[in-house]
Amino acid sequence: MSGPSLHRPFPIADVPQWDFETDVAVIGFGATGACASIEARAAGADVILFERNSGSGGASGLSGGEIYIGGNGGTEVQQAAGFNDSTEAFTTYLKMAGGPCVDEAKCEIYGQEALAHWEWLKRQGVPYKGNFLPGKHIEPMEDDTLIWSGSEAAKPFSDFAEPAPRGHVIQFMGWGGGRKLVDILEQRARDLGTQIEVDARAVALVEDAGKIVGAVMRIDNQHRFVRASKGVILATGGFVMNEEMRRKYCPLTFKINDPIGDKDDGSGINLGVSAGGDAIHMDQFFTTCPWTLPEPHANGVFVNINGQRFINEDCYHGRVSRSMIDQPGDRVYLLLDSAHYIEPFEHARMSIAGTGEDWEEVERELEMSEGTLAATMKFYNDHASRGQDPLFGKQEPILQPLDQGPFIALELNFETSYFSFFTLGGLKTSADGEVLDRTGEPIPGLYAAGRCTSGLPAWGHGYSSGLSLADCTFFGRQAGRKAAHGAV
């Protein structure tokens, strides 16, 4: 008998005994696993939830607790702020945000049901203050609810979908409300009778004639065998903490140095692939440097080492930051004038690389070719003073000329500045959370949701804050419901 492995299913004939028996086994106790457990229990299934840490959390617990919600006229918070968010506009934006990696079926179902999902979250006890915070924010500094959390009001998105703010943040003072969100969902899962097993690491799936019927867990330094008569749900996160997988699938992430995750080692993806699942869009990742802190910096202009702009700076900070990584060299520069310069946010690790009484002097300090950066800024300022950006479509009020000297160039260095990042690729799943093989057929008994799948946040250049928690909570529910009705 060969030992259990993440890379091949364990045959049922070799199982010595069943240490746990249940209808549904959920692996991973972040928001995805909690929501899957809640829905499976609500559907009448027995559920055991396994977590490799000593308690719940995952990447969800490290997040800001922001969920991307809209459509069907908008939430009461959107409506009170004057935004009537149509399902068509919401769904169109979701599809554009998915870019070449989009899963249209997931966008369609979430576009139709996001408002109902909002009501479901509140019924679980998730609190919201209910106010709108205008402006450009990474997260609310206090307990505000609604923010602009993507590129909704920026081109090209605003040309095709009526803009509306859709980032709905849990009521929590300061940053880091994800921990509170997971705590609430954990309590709900426990109240419904979910059995929780911690310090339990998945090492293999159990297969019977092509169907996944359980899992092998490592508990107390021993293999424990779990029978799941209706299905196994993978909710294990991405692979940002697995350098071998990153080098294989996502090598661009090695330009930057601040991964965000918990035990995101790709184990769930490997388990799914071992059963015949298809891992897709594995090169995709999110990154951001908090250059919009302080907020006036959002009025700045980015150039690469050749002194050329590369994006409209009024779009989402993560879209801008992801586009930075595509530029030549190891750094980009944020250009500001004295009217918009404030000391950078310390955590961003940005430094002043050049100053000058005019842009020609800044160009020389940065050792750029003569007439490059200076020409870029002359063109930009000439058009910005008329409310135009013919190259990239940046819009007012963020579109403003930078003509009040002295002038500053802040350096964002990929090696030393703070570029947080996480992976987006993962298992291909149906809108019901079924893990699909390379032909697009479901693998019997196997489900997945959250960051171990390729979901709503599929494309690094189109990410919006709140898409990950929207994806993991909603499709975690979908997977839990589907698994609960699996064949015995």
Secondary structure, DSSP 8 states (H G I E B T S, - for coil): ----BTTB-EEGGG----SEEEEEEEE--SHHHHHHHHHHHHTT--EEEE-SSSSS-HHHHTS--EEE---TB--HHHHHTT--B-HHHHHHHHHHHHGGG--HHHHHHHHHHHHHHHHHHHHTT------B--S--SS-SSS--EE--SSTTSTTGGGTS-----EEE-S-SSS-THHHHHHHHHHHHHHTT-EEE-SEEEEEEEEETTEEEEEEEEETTEEEEEEEEEEEEE----STT-HHHHHHH-GGGGG--EE--SS-SSHHHHHHHHTTB-EE-TT-EEEE--TTSSGGGGG-EEE-TTS---S-TTS-HHHHHHHHHTSSSSEEEEEEETTT-----GGG--EEEEEESSHHHHHHHTT--TTSHHHHHHHHHHHHTTT--TTT---TTT-----SSSEEEEEEETTTS--EEEE--EE-B-TT-EEEBTTS-EEEEEEE-GGGB--SS--GGG--TTHHHHHHHHHHHHHHHHHHTS--
